């Protein structure tokens, strides 16, 4: 069995911003609160962190900042994937030098690689990285899907250890797990499928929900892994309305508003993202109130 980066819930962190740039004072407070609330890992500068709108300098500084602020308390995983493989490799090497515990590499967006192209690309990342590589499969955003047979090939590389699976196709995920066994750790990439993916061998979630409910998301996973399936299911169902609200517009638009409502920075997004509509904001705030967050 390969080394596991973490077990439980990892937060796909938002990046607090304002018109002047990244708000590191708020970012630090937010990271501390996440860890104090019992989160198991932190994922920085990926989709929810608005990685595509960060400059190269900001991207690297955000990774460095979270590594330093975390100070080894929980694993830190850096989003280093790109549709430009050479740049992604350069970013991966930089993140490794900063002391991350793993890198999250999304399938190439817009380019829409073939399955052979994906195998070649991920092997390049795995060879270049000195820390474990987690695949990120989210075809709804990238137009590119990792097929089960491709996962089986990728799992043969000793440094490709996990996948954040967000293809929403349970049948394909079951097929993948039947092929890869213990050679690839499965993390849910969808908050509405945490418990279902745990039931087929998953070991946790890379979560948007955990930005506002770090303890509860952790508890959902650990209850299941510790044998309290009923308790895990109850939490999954309890937070379904909030999960729906957090995805009522394109991620991270709603979660940025939700985190701001909790007192962590401005509800500021970079173009082409646009602040949540009034109607959806009302729905989001009410969903937060319904579970006692506000």
N, C-alpha and C positions, 0 to 999 in steps of 0.2 A: 504493500500500500504506500502511495506517495505521501509526502508531507502535506498536511492540510493547513491552509493559511489561517483559517479560523473556523469555529463552530458557533452557530447562533445567528445573531442579527448584525449585519453591517450597514451603517447608514451611508447612503449615497448623498453626501453632504451638499447642501446649497452653498454657493459662494456669496457671502454678504457683500453688497456693492453700494456705491452711491455715485453721484455724478463725477466725483474726483478719482474713482477707481475702486479697488478692493478695500473693504472696510475691515482691516485686520484686528482692530480693537474688538469689534463685535464677533469676528470670526473666532478669536481666542476664547471669549466667553462662551460661545456656542459649542466649541470643541470640548471645553471643560464640563459643560452641562451634560453633553452626550455621554462622556465617560463616567461622570458621577451618577448618571441615571442607569448605568449597567450595560451600555452597548458593548458589543463584542469586537467590532472593527469599524474603521472609518475609511470611506472611499472618497478621494479628493480629486477635483478637477475633471470629473467625467460628465455625463449628460446632465444630471441634475445640478452639477456645479457650473453649468454653462461653459464647459471646456472649449467648445468651438468658437466662443466669442472672446476668450482670453488671448492676450498677446503671448508670444513665446516667453517673454520675460515674466509676465504675470503667472502663466501656467506653472513655470518652474518655481517661482516664489511661493505660490500657494502650496505646492507640494512640500517645499522646504519648511514653510511655516507650520503646517499640520504635523509633520514629522517632529519638529522641534517642540511644539506645544504639547504633543501627545507624550513625548519623552518615554516611550516604551510601554506606556500603560495599556495600550491595545494595539493590535496590528494596524498599520496604515497601508492602504492599497492605492496606487496612483493610476488615474486614467491616462494612458499613453498611446492609445490607438489613433490612427489617422487614415484618411484615404490616400495619403502620400507616405508609402512605407518607409522611405529613407528618413523622412522627418520623424515618424513614429519610432523608429529605431534609435534615433538621436535622443529623443525625449525619454525613451526607456532607459538608455544608458545613464542619462543625467539623473533620473529618478533613483536608479540603483545606487548611484554615488551619494545621493542625499540620505540614504538609509531606509527606504521603504521596505515593507515586508512582502510586497507582491505588486504586480502590475495588471491592470484590467485593459484588455485590448479588444476593442470593438471590431466587428467585421467592417471592411472598407465600404463606406457609404458613397453613393453616386457612381463609383466605378463598377460596382456589382460584379465582383470576382466570380469565376467559375469555382467548382469544388476543388479542382487541382490547384487553382490559384490561391485558394484559402489555405490549403495544406502547405504550400511553399511559403506563403506569407507568415503563417503562424510558426513554422519552423525557424524562420529568420528571426522572429522576435524571441523565441525560446533560446536560440543559440546566442543572441546578443545580451540577454538578461541574466543577471547574477542572482535574481530572486524568482520565485515561482510565477508563472503566467496563468492568468484566468481569462478564458475566452468570454466575450460578451456577444451573445446572439440576440439581436433585436430587429428582425426583418421588417417590422412595421415602420421603423425609422430609417433603415439603411437600404432596403430593397434587396438584401442579400441574406440567405438563410444557410446555416450549417446543417447539413443532412446527417442522419445517424451514422452512415458508413464513413463519412468524413470525420466525425468525432472519433470513431474507432481508430482511424489512422493517426489523428492528432494525439490521442491518448497514449500512443506508443512512445512519444517523446518524454523523457524523464522530467523535463522542466515545464511541461504543460500539465497542470495539476487540477484545474477546475473549470467550470463554466457557469456564467451567470446566464441562465436560460430564460428568455422572454419571448419565445416564439408563440406562446399561448396554445400550442397544439399538444395536448396531453399525450395523445397517441404516439406522436413522434418522440416525445421526451421519454416515454416508457420504452420505446424501441431503442433509443440511445442508451439508456441505463442497462438494458439487457446486453448490449454489445460491449460497453466499457467497464462494467463492474466497478471494482475499487480503484481503477486506474484514473478516474476522473471524478472529482467531488462536484456534486450538483448543488447550486444555489438558485433559488427562485429569483427571477428578475421582475416578477409581477406580484404586487402585494395581495391581490385577490386570489392568488394560487399558492400561498405559502404552505398551508397544511396539505393540499393535494400533492405538491411536489415532495414534501417530507415523506409522504406515504409510499413513494417509489424510490426512496433511498437518499433524498436530499438531506443536506446537513445544515441548511440555513437559508438566509435571504439577503440579498443586497437591496436595501429598502428605501423607498421614498417616504413611506409612512413613518419610519423611524426618525425622520427629522423632527416630527412633533410628538411622537409616542415611542421614544427609545426603549423605555423599560417594558412597555406592553408588547412591543414587537419582539424583544428578547424573550420575554416570558412565553409568548406564543410558540416560539421555536423550542425552547427548553422544556416546556411542559410536554410537548409531543415526544421529544427525544428521551425524556425521562419516564415515558409510559403513560402520561396523563393525556391521552388522545382526546377525551371528552373536553377537558379544560382548554386544550389548544383549539379545538373546533369552536368552542364558545367564544373565544377571543377573536378568531377569524370572522365569525358572524357578527360579533358586537361592533367591529370596526369597519364593516363593509360599506356603510353609508359614508363614512369619512374617507375611505379609500376611493369610492366613486367621486366624491367631491374633489379629492386631490388630483384626479385625472379628468375633471370635467372640461378642462382645456389642456392644451399641449403642455406636458411637463417641461420645465419646472415652473410654469406660470402660477398654478394654484398653490403649490407648496411654498413658493417664495412669499406669497401673501399670508399664508398660514404661519410661517416662521416669524414674519414681521408682527403678526397679531400677538404672538407670544412674547414680543419685546426684544427680538434679536434683529435689529437693523431696519433699514428702509425696505419698502416693497419696490425695489428698483431692479429693472431688467434691461439688458442691452438689446438693441435692435438686431435682428428682426422680431424678437420677442416683445410682447406688448402686455401691459398690466391686465389682470383679470377683469372681466365685465362686471358691472354692478350686480346683475342678476346672479351670476355664478359666485360672486363674492359673498352675497347674502346666504346662498346655499352652503358655502364652505364654512362660514362663521357659525351658522346654525348647527352644522354637523359637528363642529368642534365643541360647541356648547352641549350637544346631546351626549357626548362621552366625557364631559367634565373638564375639558381642557381650558375653557374660558368661563 
